[in-house]
Each structure stands twice: as C-alpha cells, then as structure tokens.
Amino acid sequence: NCGYWAGVMLSPESGRRVAAMITGKMDPATNPLRVSRYREGVVTAGGSLLRGHH
C-alpha cells in the first residue's frame, strides 16, 4: 500500500462529504462543487506539487 496511501487516507472523508452533499447537510454556500459557482464567477487558484520548481 505504499503507492496508494492517498486513496486509503482520503476515502473516508470523501465519503462523508459526498453523503453530506446528497443529504443536504452541507451548506450550499460552502460546497466547492456547487453548480452556481459558475454563475457567481467563483475562481480559485489551482495548486500544483511542482509550483516553484521549474
């Protein structure tokens, strides 16, 4: 499991977040995947593991 630690470590939280979105427990205003973000013009800077390493 040395190469796939992220899947093992992040899966439980991902499941909780998806369940919260589906059941309506997540506040739509804080949902980063909300459809209205396009209409609102929400822009977030993407991250990169290679940033600063040219």
C-alpha atoms as one frame of an Amber mdcrd trajectory, in Angstrom:
protein
   0.000   0.000   0.000   2.968   2.349  -0.268   1.931   3.845  -3.613  -1.743
   4.419  -2.905  -1.791   5.993   0.552  -3.915   8.943  -0.589  -6.807   6.715
  -1.624  -6.775   4.922   1.702  -6.363   8.076   3.783  -8.788  10.335   1.891
 -11.583   7.856   1.116 -13.419   8.131   4.472 -13.563  11.936   4.372 -14.555
  11.935   0.715 -17.423   9.595   1.533 -18.585  11.833   4.384 -18.533  14.922
   2.174 -20.425  13.270  -0.677 -23.016  11.946   1.786 -23.410  15.443   3.275
 -23.932  16.914  -0.212 -26.506  14.284  -1.158 -28.473  14.510   2.083 -28.430
  18.314   2.138 -26.419  18.544   5.364 -23.680  20.563   3.654 -24.413  24.272
   3.371 -24.708  25.020  -0.367 -22.749  28.254   0.089 -19.696  26.330   1.315
 -19.988  23.487  -1.188 -16.982  23.848  -3.519 -18.725  21.718  -6.168 -21.977
  23.704  -6.353 -23.229  24.345  -9.876 -23.951  28.017  -9.127 -20.224  28.760
  -8.730 -20.022  29.344 -12.487 -22.812  31.920 -12.408 -21.247  33.526  -9.318
 -17.880  33.794 -11.046 -16.066  31.954  -8.267 -12.444  31.406  -9.220  -9.945
  29.508  -7.121  -6.264  29.253  -7.820  -5.211  25.726  -8.578  -2.382  24.194
  -6.646   0.484  22.220  -8.008   3.052  19.972  -6.471   5.528  21.413  -8.947
   4.902  25.086  -8.200   8.182  26.928  -7.918  10.189  24.031  -9.314  10.913
  24.940 -12.934
